[in-house]
Amino acid sequence: MTRALITQNPVITLALVLAGGCLLYWLGAALPFLFGSLSACLVAATLGVPLQGMPFLSTVSRTVLGVAIKT
C-alpha cells in the first residue's frame, strides 16, 4: 500500500491528530489537544505525509477557539 493510498481517507488525519493530543494529555502538557494536534501534523507534514484537510471541522474549531479566547 502506498503512502498516497493511506492518506486519501480523512479518518487517517483525524487519527493522527487525536494521537498527538492524547500523547500530550498523557504527558500533562498545557492545551494538549491544540498543541498535540499541531505538533503531530507538523511532524507528519515534515516527513512528507500528505494530510487531508476538513474545511467544515476547521471552521467550527476556529469558531470555538475564538469564542473561548473572547470570554
CHARMM internal coordinates of N, CA and C (Angstrom, degrees):
IC EDIT
DIST 1 N 1 CA 1.4580
DIST 1 CA 1 C 1.5240
ANGL 1 N 1 CA 1 C 108.01
DIST 1 C 2 N 1.3120
ANGL 1 CA 1 C 2 N 117.50
DIHE 1 N 1 CA 1 C 2 N 129.51
DIST 2 N 2 CA 1.4522
ANGL 1 C 2 N 2 CA 120.73
DIHE 1 CA 1 C 2 N 2 CA -177.89
DIST 2 CA 2 C 1.5223
ANGL 2 N 2 CA 2 C 110.54
DIHE 1 C 2 N 2 CA 2 C -85.03
DIST 2 C 3 N 1.3157
ANGL 2 CA 2 C 3 N 114.75
DIHE 2 N 2 CA 2 C 3 N 164.14
DIST 3 N 3 CA 1.4656
ANGL 2 C 3 N 3 CA 120.42
DIHE 2 CA 2 C 3 N 3 CA -179.50
DIST 3 CA 3 C 1.5244
ANGL 3 N 3 CA 3 C 111.28
DIHE 2 C 3 N 3 CA 3 C -61.33
DIST 3 C 4 N 1.3383
ANGL 3 CA 3 C 4 N 117.74
DIHE 3 N 3 CA 3 C 4 N -38.16
DIST 4 N 4 CA 1.4622
ANGL 3 C 4 N 4 CA 121.09
DIHE 3 CA 3 C 4 N 4 CA -179.93
DIST 4 CA 4 C 1.5244
ANGL 4 N 4 CA 4 C 111.26
DIHE 3 C 4 N 4 CA 4 C -62.68
DIST 4 C 5 N 1.3261
ANGL 4 CA 4 C 5 N 117.51
DIHE 4 N 4 CA 4 C 5 N -38.54
DIST 5 N 5 CA 1.4564
ANGL 4 C 5 N 5 CA 119.75
DIHE 4 CA 4 C 5 N 5 CA 179.29
DIST 5 CA 5 C 1.5245
ANGL 5 N 5 CA 5 C 111.65
DIHE 4 C 5 N 5 CA 5 C -69.98
DIST 5 C 6 N 1.3127
ANGL 5 CA 5 C 6 N 117.40
DIHE 5 N 5 CA 5 C 6 N -33.19
DIST 6 N 6 CA 1.4618
ANGL 5 C 6 N 6 CA 120.90
DIHE 5 CA 5 C 6 N 6 CA -178.91
DIST 6 CA 6 C 1.5209
ANGL 6 N 6 CA 6 C 110.78
DIHE 5 C 6 N 6 CA 6 C -67.32
DIST 6 C 7 N 1.3230
ANGL 6 CA 6 C 7 N 117.91
DIHE 6 N 6 CA 6 C 7 N -39.84
DIST 7 N 7 CA 1.4579
ANGL 6 C 7 N 7 CA 120.70
DIHE 6 CA 6 C 7 N 7 CA -172.39
DIST 7 CA 7 C 1.5249
ANGL 7 N 7 CA 7 C 113.94
DIHE 6 C 7 N 7 CA 7 C -96.73
DIST 7 C 8 N 1.3240
ANGL 7 CA 7 C 8 N 119.65
DIHE 7 N 7 CA 7 C 8 N 7.60
DIST 8 N 8 CA 1.4493
ANGL 7 C 8 N 8 CA 120.69
DIHE 7 CA 7 C 8 N 8 CA 176.59
DIST 8 CA 8 C 1.5291
ANGL 8 N 8 CA 8 C 111.33
DIHE 7 C 8 N 8 CA 8 C -67.92
DIST 8 C 9 N 1.3174
ANGL 8 CA 8 C 9 N 116.92
DIHE 8 N 8 CA 8 C 9 N -24.30
DIST 9 N 9 CA 1.4488
ANGL 8 C 9 N 9 CA 122.24
DIHE 8 CA 8 C 9 N 9 CA -177.45
DIST 9 CA 9 C 1.5298
ANGL 9 N 9 CA 9 C 110.00
DIHE 8 C 9 N 9 CA 9 C -91.71
DIST 9 C 10 N 1.3451
ANGL 9 CA 9 C 10 N 119.06
DIHE 9 N 9 CA 9 C 10 N 123.91
DIST 10 N 10 CA 1.4638
ANGL 9 C 10 N 10 CA 120.29
DIHE 9 CA 9 C 10 N 10 CA 179.53
DIST 10 CA 10 C 1.5318
ANGL 10 N 10 CA 10 C 113.34
DIHE 9 C 10 N 10 CA 10 C -64.21
DIST 10 C 11 N 1.3228
ANGL 10 CA 10 C 11 N 117.74
DIHE 10 N 10 CA 10 C 11 N -16.23
DIST 11 N 11 CA 1.4634
ANGL 10 C 11 N 11 CA 120.82
DIHE 10 CA 10 C 11 N 11 CA 177.99
DIST 11 CA 11 C 1.5227
ANGL 11 N 11 CA 11 C 110.31
DIHE 10 C 11 N 11 CA 11 C -63.98
DIST 11 C 12 N 1.3302
ANGL 11 CA 11 C 12 N 117.32
DIHE 11 N 11 CA 11 C 12 N -32.78
DIST 12 N 12 CA 1.4604
ANGL 11 C 12 N 12 CA 121.20
DIHE 11 CA 11 C 12 N 12 CA 177.23
DIST 12 CA 12 C 1.5271
ANGL 12 N 12 CA 12 C 109.95
DIHE 11 C 12 N 12 CA 12 C -63.93
DIST 12 C 13 N 1.3150
ANGL 12 CA 12 C 13 N 117.46
DIHE 12 N 12 CA 12 C 13 N -43.12
DIST 13 N 13 CA 1.4610
ANGL 12 C 13 N 13 CA 120.87
DIHE 12 CA 12 C 13 N 13 CA 178.02
DIST 13 CA 13 C 1.5217
ANGL 13 N 13 CA 13 C 110.18
DIHE 12 C 13 N 13 CA 13 C -64.07
DIST 13 C 14 N 1.3208
ANGL 13 CA 13 C 14 N 117.65
DIHE 13 N 13 CA 13 C 14 N -42.26
DIST 14 N 14 CA 1.4625
ANGL 13 C 14 N 14 CA 120.53
DIHE 13 CA 13 C 14 N 14 CA 177.88
DIST 14 CA 14 C 1.5236
ANGL 14 N 14 CA 14 C 111.40
DIHE 13 C 14 N 14 CA 14 C -62.28
DIST 14 C 15 N 1.3173
ANGL 14 CA 14 C 15 N 117.22
DIHE 14 N 14 CA 14 C 15 N -39.46
DIST 15 N 15 CA 1.4664
ANGL 14 C 15 N 15 CA 120.80
DIHE 14 CA 14 C 15 N 15 CA 178.37
DIST 15 CA 15 C 1.5260
ANGL 15 N 15 CA 15 C 110.40
DIHE 14 C 15 N 15 CA 15 C -64.57
DIST 15 C 16 N 1.3200
ANGL 15 CA 15 C 16 N 117.24
DIHE 15 N 15 CA 15 C 16 N -40.34
DIST 16 N 16 CA 1.4577
ANGL 15 C 16 N 16 CA 121.86
DIHE 15 CA 15 C 16 N 16 CA 177.74
DIST 16 CA 16 C 1.5228
ANGL 16 N 16 CA 16 C 110.91
DIHE 15 C 16 N 16 CA 16 C -62.23
DIST 16 C 17 N 1.3189
ANGL 16 CA 16 C 17 N 116.12
DIHE 16 N 16 CA 16 C 17 N -45.18
DIST 17 N 17 CA 1.4639
ANGL 16 C 17 N 17 CA 121.68
DIHE 16 CA 16 C 17 N 17 CA 179.80
DIST 17 CA 17 C 1.5310
ANGL 17 N 17 CA 17 C 110.81
DIHE 16 C 17 N 17 CA 17 C -64.38
DIST 17 C 18 N 1.3095
ANGL 17 CA 17 C 18 N 116.80
DIHE 17 N 17 CA 17 C 18 N -43.56
DIST 18 N 18 CA 1.4611
ANGL 17 C 18 N 18 CA 120.95
DIHE 17 CA 17 C 18 N 18 CA 179.32
DIST 18 CA 18 C 1.5222
ANGL 18 N 18 CA 18 C 111.28
DIHE 17 C 18 N 18 CA 18 C -64.78
DIST 18 C 19 N 1.3231
ANGL 18 CA 18 C 19 N 116.99
DIHE 18 N 18 CA 18 C 19 N -39.87
DIST 19 N 19 CA 1.4643
ANGL 18 C 19 N 19 CA 120.62
DIHE 18 CA 18 C 19 N 19 CA 178.63
DIST 19 CA 19 C 1.5254
ANGL 19 N 19 CA 19 C 111.02
DIHE 18 C 19 N 19 CA 19 C -63.11
DIST 19 C 20 N 1.3262
ANGL 19 CA 19 C 20 N 117.02
DIHE 19 N 19 CA 19 C 20 N -41.57
DIST 20 N 20 CA 1.4676
ANGL 19 C 20 N 20 CA 120.31
DIHE 19 CA 19 C 20 N 20 CA 177.63
DIST 20 CA 20 C 1.5135
ANGL 20 N 20 CA 20 C 111.73
DIHE 19 C 20 N 20 CA 20 C -63.76
DIST 20 C 21 N 1.3221
ANGL 20 CA 20 C 21 N 117.13
DIHE 20 N 20 CA 20 C 21 N -42.43
DIST 21 N 21 CA 1.4596
ANGL 20 C 21 N 21 CA 121.01
DIHE 20 CA 20 C 21 N 21 CA 178.31
DIST 21 CA 21 C 1.5122
ANGL 21 N 21 CA 21 C 112.48
DIHE 20 C 21 N 21 CA 21 C -65.32
DIST 21 C 22 N 1.3199
ANGL 21 CA 21 C 22 N 116.44
DIHE 21 N 21 CA 21 C 22 N -42.70
DIST 22 N 22 CA 1.4691
ANGL 21 C 22 N 22 CA 120.32
DIHE 21 CA 21 C 22 N 22 CA 179.54
DIST 22 CA 22 C 1.5241
ANGL 22 N 22 CA 22 C 111.41
DIHE 21 C 22 N 22 CA 22 C -65.89
DIST 22 C 23 N 1.3299
ANGL 22 CA 22 C 23 N 116.75
DIHE 22 N 22 CA 22 C 23 N -36.79
DIST 23 N 23 CA 1.4666
ANGL 22 C 23 N 23 CA 119.95
DIHE 22 CA 22 C 23 N 23 CA 178.62
DIST 23 CA 23 C 1.5248
ANGL 23 N 23 CA 23 C 111.08
DIHE 22 C 23 N 23 CA 23 C -62.65
DIST 23 C 24 N 1.3177
ANGL 23 CA 23 C 24 N 117.41
DIHE 23 N 23 CA 23 C 24 N -47.48
DIST 24 N 24 CA 1.4627
ANGL 23 C 24 N 24 CA 119.42
DIHE 23 CA 23 C 24 N 24 CA 179.66
DIST 24 CA 24 C 1.5276
ANGL 24 N 24 CA 24 C 111.61
DIHE 23 C 24 N 24 CA 24 C -70.32
DIST 24 C 25 N 1.3167
ANGL 24 CA 24 C 25 N 117.97
DIHE 24 N 24 CA 24 C 25 N -30.61
DIST 25 N 25 CA 1.4606
ANGL 24 C 25 N 25 CA 120.63
DIHE 24 CA 24 C 25 N 25 CA 174.57
DIST 25 CA 25 C 1.5259
ANGL 25 N 25 CA 25 C 110.16
DIHE 24 C 25 N 25 CA 25 C -64.21
DIST 25 C 26 N 1.3152
ANGL 25 CA 25 C 26 N 116.12
DIHE 25 N 25 CA 25 C 26 N -43.51
DIST 26 N 26 CA 1.4590
ANGL 25 C 26 N 26 CA 121.61
DIHE 25 CA 25 C 26 N 26 CA 178.48
DIST 26 CA 26 C 1.5234
ANGL 26 N 26 CA 26 C 111.21
DIHE 25 C 26 N 26 CA 26 C -63.88
DIST 26 C 27 N 1.3346
ANGL 26 CA 26 C 27 N 116.62
DIHE 26 N 26 CA 26 C 27 N -34.86
DIST 27 N 27 CA 1.4643
ANGL 26 C 27 N 27 CA 120.98
DIHE 26 CA 26 C 27 N 27 CA 178.48
DIST 27 CA 27 C 1.5292
ANGL 27 N 27 CA 27 C 112.47
DIHE 26 C 27 N 27 CA 27 C -77.91
DIST 27 C 28 N 1.3239
ANGL 27 CA 27 C 28 N 117.73
DIHE 27 N 27 CA 27 C 28 N -12.08
DIST 28 N 28 CA 1.4672
ANGL 27 C 28 N 28 CA 121.71
DIHE 27 CA 27 C 28 N 28 CA 178.29
DIST 28 CA 28 C 1.5183
ANGL 28 N 28 CA 28 C 113.62
DIHE 27 C 28 N 28 CA 28 C 82.11
DIST 28 C 29 N 1.3089
ANGL 28 CA 28 C 29 N 117.69
DIHE 28 N 28 CA 28 C 29 N 24.64
DIST 29 N 29 CA 1.4635
ANGL 28 C 29 N 29 CA 121.81
DIHE 28 CA 28 C 29 N 29 CA -178.95
DIST 29 CA 29 C 1.5338
ANGL 29 N 29 CA 29 C 110.57
DIHE 28 C 29 N 29 CA 29 C -76.41
DIST 29 C 30 N 1.3331
ANGL 29 CA 29 C 30 N 115.17
DIHE 29 N 29 CA 29 C 30 N 159.43
DIST 30 N 30 CA 1.4613
ANGL 29 C 30 N 30 CA 120.84
DIHE 29 CA 29 C 30 N 30 CA 176.86
DIST 30 CA 30 C 1.5275
ANGL 30 N 30 CA 30 C 109.69
DIHE 29 C 30 N 30 CA 30 C -75.20
DIST 30 C 31 N 1.3136
ANGL 30 CA 30 C 31 N 117.58
DIHE 30 N 30 CA 30 C 31 N 141.50
DIST 31 N 31 CA 1.4618
ANGL 30 C 31 N 31 CA 124.87
DIHE 30 CA 30 C 31 N 31 CA -179.91
DIST 31 CA 31 C 1.5301
ANGL 31 N 31 CA 31 C 111.93
DIHE 30 C 31 N 31 CA 31 C 47.30
DIST 31 C 32 N 1.3125
ANGL 31 CA 31 C 32 N 116.77
DIHE 31 N 31 CA 31 C 32 N 58.46
DIST 32 N 32 CA 1.4695
ANGL 31 C 32 N 32 CA 119.44
DIHE 31 CA 31 C 32 N 32 CA -172.29
DIST 32 CA 32 C 1.5197
ANGL 32 N 32 CA 32 C 115.11
DIHE 31 C 32 N 32 CA 32 C -63.85
DIST 32 C 33 N 1.3415
ANGL 32 CA 32 C 33 N 117.96
DIHE 32 N 32 CA 32 C 33 N -35.98
DIST 33 N 33 CA 1.4578
ANGL 32 C 33 N 33 CA 118.78
DIHE 32 CA 32 C 33 N 33 CA -175.97
DIST 33 CA 33 C 1.5216
ANGL 33 N 33 CA 33 C 112.10
DIHE 32 C 33 N 33 CA 33 C -82.16
DIST 33 C 34 N 1.3207
ANGL 33 CA 33 C 34 N 117.99
DIHE 33 N 33 CA 33 C 34 N -10.48
DIST 34 N 34 CA 1.4599
ANGL 33 C 34 N 34 CA 121.34
DIHE 33 CA 33 C 34 N 34 CA 171.36
DIST 34 CA 34 C 1.5296
ANGL 34 N 34 CA 34 C 109.77
DIHE 33 C 34 N 34 CA 34 C -89.22
DIST 34 C 35 N 1.3349
ANGL 34 CA 34 C 35 N 115.95
DIHE 34 N 34 CA 34 C 35 N -56.92
DIST 35 N 35 CA 1.4591
ANGL 34 C 35 N 35 CA 120.08
DIHE 34 CA 34 C 35 N 35 CA -176.65
DIST 35 CA 35 C 1.5256
ANGL 35 N 35 CA 35 C 112.48
DIHE 34 C 35 N 35 CA 35 C -72.44
DIST 35 C 36 N 1.3178
ANGL 35 CA 35 C 36 N 117.73
DIHE 35 N 35 CA 35 C 36 N -32.02
DIST 36 N 36 CA 1.4583
ANGL 35 C 36 N 36 CA 120.45
DIHE 35 CA 35 C 36 N 36 CA 177.21
DIST 36 CA 36 C 1.5176
ANGL 36 N 36 CA 36 C 111.77
DIHE 35 C 36 N 36 CA 36 C -65.97
DIST 36 C 37 N 1.3239
ANGL 36 CA 36 C 37 N 115.92
DIHE 36 N 36 CA 36 C 37 N -41.97
DIST 37 N 37 CA 1.4605
ANGL 36 C 37 N 37 CA 120.67
DIHE 36 CA 36 C 37 N 37 CA 178.24
DIST 37 CA 37 C 1.5222
ANGL 37 N 37 CA 37 C 110.71
DIHE 36 C 37 N 37 CA 37 C -64.74
DIST 37 C 38 N 1.3236
ANGL 37 CA 37 C 38 N 115.94
DIHE 37 N 37 CA 37 C 38 N -45.95
DIST 38 N 38 CA 1.4581
ANGL 37 C 38 N 38 CA 119.80
DIHE 37 CA 37 C 38 N 38 CA 179.47
DIST 38 CA 38 C 1.5215
ANGL 38 N 38 CA 38 C 111.32
DIHE 37 C 38 N 38 CA 38 C -62.45
DIST 38 C 39 N 1.3239
ANGL 38 CA 38 C 39 N 116.28
DIHE 38 N 38 CA 38 C 39 N -43.60
DIST 39 N 39 CA 1.4641
ANGL 38 C 39 N 39 CA 120.31
DIHE 38 CA 38 C 39 N 39 CA -179.15
DIST 39 CA 39 C 1.5272
ANGL 39 N 39 CA 39 C 111.69
DIHE 38 C 39 N 39 CA 39 C -64.82
DIST 39 C 40 N 1.3123
ANGL 39 CA 39 C 40 N 116.61
DIHE 39 N 39 CA 39 C 40 N -43.33
DIST 40 N 40 CA 1.4653
ANGL 39 C 40 N 40 CA 120.26
DIHE 39 CA 39 C 40 N 40 CA -179.86
DIST 40 CA 40 C 1.5254
ANGL 40 N 40 CA 40 C 110.88
DIHE 39 C 40 N 40 CA 40 C -63.11
DIST 40 C 41 N 1.3232
ANGL 40 CA 40 C 41 N 117.07
DIHE 40 N 40 CA 40 C 41 N -42.60
DIST 41 N 41 CA 1.4606
ANGL 40 C 41 N 41 CA 120.33
DIHE 40 CA 40 C 41 N 41 CA 178.42
DIST 41 CA 41 C 1.5272
ANGL 41 N 41 CA 41 C 111.17
DIHE 40 C 41 N 41 CA 41 C -67.81
DIST 41 C 42 N 1.3245
ANGL 41 CA 41 C 42 N 117.28
DIHE 41 N 41 CA 41 C 42 N -37.37
DIST 42 N 42 CA 1.4593
ANGL 41 C 42 N 42 CA 121.03
DIHE 41 CA 41 C 42 N 42 CA 178.05
DIST 42 CA 42 C 1.5275
ANGL 42 N 42 CA 42 C 111.13
DIHE 41 C 42 N 42 CA 42 C -62.18
DIST 42 C 43 N 1.3266
ANGL 42 CA 42 C 43 N 116.23
DIHE 42 N 42 CA 42 C 43 N -46.88
DIST 43 N 43 CA 1.4644
ANGL 42 C 43 N 43 CA 120.54
DIHE 42 CA 42 C 43 N 43 CA -179.96
DIST 43 CA 43 C 1.5272
ANGL 43 N 43 CA 43 C 110.52
DIHE 42 C 43 N 43 CA 43 C -64.16
DIST 43 C 44 N 1.3342
ANGL 43 CA 43 C 44 N 116.27
DIHE 43 N 43 CA 43 C 44 N -44.38
DIST 44 N 44 CA 1.4682
ANGL 43 C 44 N 44 CA 119.67
DIHE 43 CA 43 C 44 N 44 CA -179.04
DIST 44 CA 44 C 1.5300
ANGL 44 N 44 CA 44 C 111.07
DIHE 43 C 44 N 44 CA 44 C -64.08
DIST 44 C 45 N 1.3214
ANGL 44 CA 44 C 45 N 117.15
DIHE 44 N 44 CA 44 C 45 N -43.59
DIST 45 N 45 CA 1.4668
ANGL 44 C 45 N 45 CA 120.21
DIHE 44 CA 44 C 45 N 45 CA -179.90
DIST 45 CA 45 C 1.5232
ANGL 45 N 45 CA 45 C 111.10
DIHE 44 C 45 N 45 CA 45 C -66.72
DIST 45 C 46 N 1.3257
ANGL 45 CA 45 C 46 N 117.15
DIHE 45 N 45 CA 45 C 46 N -36.84
DIST 46 N 46 CA 1.4662
ANGL 45 C 46 N 46 CA 120.90
DIHE 45 CA 45 C 46 N 46 CA 177.80
DIST 46 CA 46 C 1.5245
ANGL 46 N 46 CA 46 C 110.74
DIHE 45 C 46 N 46 CA 46 C -64.25
DIST 46 C 47 N 1.3151
ANGL 46 CA 46 C 47 N 116.06
DIHE 46 N 46 CA 46 C 47 N -35.00
DIST 47 N 47 CA 1.4621
ANGL 46 C 47 N 47 CA 120.41
DIHE 46 CA 46 C 47 N 47 CA 178.35
DIST 47 CA 47 C 1.5286
ANGL 47 N 47 CA 47 C 112.72
DIHE 46 C 47 N 47 CA 47 C -79.22
DIST 47 C 48 N 1.3320
ANGL 47 CA 47 C 48 N 117.34
DIHE 47 N 47 CA 47 C 48 N -3.03
DIST 48 N 48 CA 1.4539
ANGL 47 C 48 N 48 CA 121.27
DIHE 47 CA 47 C 48 N 48 CA 176.61
DIST 48 CA 48 C 1.5051
ANGL 48 N 48 CA 48 C 115.62
DIHE 47 C 48 N 48 CA 48 C 91.40
DIST 48 C 49 N 1.3077
ANGL 48 CA 48 C 49 N 117.88
DIHE 48 N 48 CA 48 C 49 N 13.40
DIST 49 N 49 CA 1.4656
ANGL 48 C 49 N 49 CA 120.89
DIHE 48 CA 48 C 49 N 49 CA 178.68
DIST 49 CA 49 C 1.5320
ANGL 49 N 49 CA 49 C 108.35
DIHE 48 C 49 N 49 CA 49 C -78.13
DIST 49 C 50 N 1.3241
ANGL 49 CA 49 C 50 N 118.85
DIHE 49 N 49 CA 49 C 50 N 121.49
DIST 50 N 50 CA 1.4657
ANGL 49 C 50 N 50 CA 120.12
DIHE 49 CA 49 C 50 N 50 CA 177.36
DIST 50 CA 50 C 1.5353
ANGL 50 N 50 CA 50 C 109.86
DIHE 49 C 50 N 50 CA 50 C -74.42
DIST 50 C 51 N 1.3097
ANGL 50 CA 50 C 51 N 115.89
DIHE 50 N 50 CA 50 C 51 N 118.85
DIST 51 N 51 CA 1.4635
ANGL 50 C 51 N 51 CA 121.31
DIHE 50 CA 50 C 51 N 51 CA -177.48
DIST 51 CA 51 C 1.5203
ANGL 51 N 51 CA 51 C 109.85
DIHE 50 C 51 N 51 CA 51 C -93.91
DIST 51 C 52 N 1.3056
ANGL 51 CA 51 C 52 N 115.79
DIHE 51 N 51 CA 51 C 52 N 149.59
DIST 52 N 52 CA 1.4580
ANGL 51 C 52 N 52 CA 122.70
DIHE 51 CA 51 C 52 N 52 CA 179.95
DIST 52 CA 52 C 1.5235
ANGL 52 N 52 CA 52 C 108.96
DIHE 51 C 52 N 52 CA 52 C -101.49
DIST 52 C 53 N 1.3291
ANGL 52 CA 52 C 53 N 117.43
DIHE 52 N 52 CA 52 C 53 N 118.62
DIST 53 N 53 CA 1.4540
ANGL 52 C 53 N 53 CA 121.48
DIHE 52 CA 52 C 53 N 53 CA 178.63
DIST 53 CA 53 C 1.5172
ANGL 53 N 53 CA 53 C 111.93
DIHE 52 C 53 N 53 CA 53 C -80.38
DIST 53 C 54 N 1.3234
ANGL 53 CA 53 C 54 N 115.81
DIHE 53 N 53 CA 53 C 54 N 157.13
DIST 54 N 54 CA 1.4580
ANGL 53 C 54 N 54 CA 122.19
DIHE 53 CA 53 C 54 N 54 CA 177.73
DIST 54 CA 54 C 1.5293
ANGL 54 N 54 CA 54 C 108.41
DIHE 53 C 54 N 54 CA 54 C -130.94
DIST 54 C 55 N 1.3332
ANGL 54 CA 54 C 55 N 117.81
DIHE 54 N 54 CA 54 C 55 N 92.42
DIST 55 N 55 CA 1.4722
ANGL 54 C 55 N 55 CA 121.39
DIHE 54 CA 54 C 55 N 55 CA -172.26
DIST 55 CA 55 C 1.5256
ANGL 55 N 55 CA 55 C 114.11
DIHE 54 C 55 N 55 CA 55 C -56.21
DIST 55 C 56 N 1.3190
ANGL 55 CA 55 C 56 N 118.81
DIHE 55 N 55 CA 55 C 56 N -41.86
DIST 56 N 56 CA 1.4609
ANGL 55 C 56 N 56 CA 120.13
DIHE 55 CA 55 C 56 N 56 CA -178.29
DIST 56 CA 56 C 1.5259
ANGL 56 N 56 CA 56 C 110.89
DIHE 55 C 56 N 56 CA 56 C -64.33
DIST 56 C 57 N 1.3108
ANGL 56 CA 56 C 57 N 117.04
DIHE 56 N 56 CA 56 C 57 N -46.53
DIST 57 N 57 CA 1.4564
ANGL 56 C 57 N 57 CA 121.51
DIHE 56 CA 56 C 57 N 57 CA 179.59
DIST 57 CA 57 C 1.5214
ANGL 57 N 57 CA 57 C 111.03
DIHE 56 C 57 N 57 CA 57 C -64.34
DIST 57 C 58 N 1.3132
ANGL 57 CA 57 C 58 N 116.84
DIHE 57 N 57 CA 57 C 58 N -36.30
DIST 58 N 58 CA 1.4640
ANGL 57 C 58 N 58 CA 121.31
DIHE 57 CA 57 C 58 N 58 CA 178.22
DIST 58 CA 58 C 1.5201
ANGL 58 N 58 CA 58 C 110.87
DIHE 57 C 58 N 58 CA 58 C -64.71
DIST 58 C 59 N 1.3211
ANGL 58 CA 58 C 59 N 117.22
DIHE 58 N 58 CA 58 C 59 N -43.45
DIST 59 N 59 CA 1.4652
ANGL 58 C 59 N 59 CA 121.40
DIHE 58 CA 58 C 59 N 59 CA 179.26
DIST 59 CA 59 C 1.5293
ANGL 59 N 59 CA 59 C 111.31
DIHE 58 C 59 N 59 CA 59 C -64.08
DIST 59 C 60 N 1.3144
ANGL 59 CA 59 C 60 N 116.82
DIHE 59 N 59 CA 59 C 60 N -44.72
DIST 60 N 60 CA 1.4654
ANGL 59 C 60 N 60 CA 121.04
DIHE 59 CA 59 C 60 N 60 CA 178.89
DIST 60 CA 60 C 1.5288
ANGL 60 N 60 CA 60 C 110.39
DIHE 59 C 60 N 60 CA 60 C -63.09
DIST 60 C 61 N 1.3028
ANGL 60 CA 60 C 61 N 117.20
DIHE 60 N 60 CA 60 C 61 N -42.39
DIST 61 N 61 CA 1.4636
ANGL 60 C 61 N 61 CA 121.27
DIHE 60 CA 60 C 61 N 61 CA -178.84
DIST 61 CA 61 C 1.5286
ANGL 61 N 61 CA 61 C 111.34
DIHE 60 C 61 N 61 CA 61 C -64.42
DIST 61 C 62 N 1.3176
ANGL 61 CA 61 C 62 N 117.10
DIHE 61 N 61 CA 61 C 62 N -42.96
DIST 62 N 62 CA 1.4730
ANGL 61 C 62 N 62 CA 120.05
DIHE 61 CA 61 C 62 N 62 CA 178.13
DIST 62 CA 62 C 1.5195
ANGL 62 N 62 CA 62 C 111.11
DIHE 61 C 62 N 62 CA 62 C -65.17
DIST 62 C 63 N 1.3228
ANGL 62 CA 62 C 63 N 117.36
DIHE 62 N 62 CA 62 C 63 N -36.76
DIST 63 N 63 CA 1.4595
ANGL 62 C 63 N 63 CA 120.96
DIHE 62 CA 62 C 63 N 63 CA 177.73
DIST 63 CA 63 C 1.5101
ANGL 63 N 63 CA 63 C 111.49
DIHE 62 C 63 N 63 CA 63 C -64.00
DIST 63 C 64 N 1.3281
ANGL 63 CA 63 C 64 N 116.75
DIHE 63 N 63 CA 63 C 64 N -47.42
DIST 64 N 64 CA 1.4702
ANGL 63 C 64 N 64 CA 121.27
DIHE 63 CA 63 C 64 N 64 CA 179.25
DIST 64 CA 64 C 1.5196
ANGL 64 N 64 CA 64 C 110.53
DIHE 63 C 64 N 64 CA 64 C -62.39
DIST 64 C 65 N 1.3279
ANGL 64 CA 64 C 65 N 117.39
DIHE 64 N 64 CA 64 C 65 N -42.51
DIST 65 N 65 CA 1.4620
ANGL 64 C 65 N 65 CA 121.46
DIHE 64 CA 64 C 65 N 65 CA 179.14
DIST 65 CA 65 C 1.5296
ANGL 65 N 65 CA 65 C 110.88
DIHE 64 C 65 N 65 CA 65 C -64.50
DIST 65 C 66 N 1.3127
ANGL 65 CA 65 C 66 N 116.93
DIHE 65 N 65 CA 65 C 66 N -40.42
DIST 66 N 66 CA 1.4640
ANGL 65 C 66 N 66 CA 120.64
DIHE 65 CA 65 C 66 N 66 CA 177.97
DIST 66 CA 66 C 1.5205
ANGL 66 N 66 CA 66 C 112.26
DIHE 65 C 66 N 66 CA 66 C -64.17
DIST 66 C 67 N 1.3199
ANGL 66 CA 66 C 67 N 117.52
DIHE 66 N 66 CA 66 C 67 N -41.01
DIST 67 N 67 CA 1.4563
ANGL 66 C 67 N 67 CA 120.94
DIHE 66 CA 66 C 67 N 67 CA 177.65
DIST 67 CA 67 C 1.5278
ANGL 67 N 67 CA 67 C 110.22
DIHE 66 C 67 N 67 CA 67 C -66.96
DIST 67 C 68 N 1.3149
ANGL 67 CA 67 C 68 N 117.18
DIHE 67 N 67 CA 67 C 68 N -40.02
DIST 68 N 68 CA 1.4654
ANGL 67 C 68 N 68 CA 121.12
DIHE 67 CA 67 C 68 N 68 CA 179.39
DIST 68 CA 68 C 1.5220
ANGL 68 N 68 CA 68 C 111.29
DIHE 67 C 68 N 68 CA 68 C -63.68
DIST 68 C 69 N 1.3310
ANGL 68 CA 68 C 69 N 117.47
DIHE 68 N 68 CA 68 C 69 N -38.30
DIST 69 N 69 CA 1.4570
ANGL 68 C 69 N 69 CA 120.82
DIHE 68 CA 68 C 69 N 69 CA 179.47
DIST 69 CA 69 C 1.5192
ANGL 69 N 69 CA 69 C 110.12
DIHE 68 C 69 N 69 CA 69 C -71.70
DIST 69 C 70 N 1.3129
ANGL 69 CA 69 C 70 N 117.17
DIHE 69 N 69 CA 69 C 70 N -37.25
DIST 70 N 70 CA 1.4690
ANGL 69 C 70 N 70 CA 121.98
DIHE 69 CA 69 C 70 N 70 CA -177.55
DIST 70 CA 70 C 1.5293
ANGL 70 N 70 CA 70 C 111.82
DIHE 69 C 70 N 70 CA 70 C -66.35
DIST 70 C 71 N 1.3227
ANGL 70 CA 70 C 71 N 117.32
DIHE 70 N 70 CA 70 C 71 N -34.87
DIST 71 N 71 CA 1.4709
ANGL 70 C 71 N 71 CA 119.47
DIHE 70 CA 70 C 71 N 71 CA -176.57
DIST 71 CA 71 C 1.5068
ANGL 71 N 71 CA 71 C 112.17
DIHE 70 C 71 N 71 CA 71 C -89.47
END
COOR INIT
IC SEED 1 N 1 CA 1 C
IC BUILD
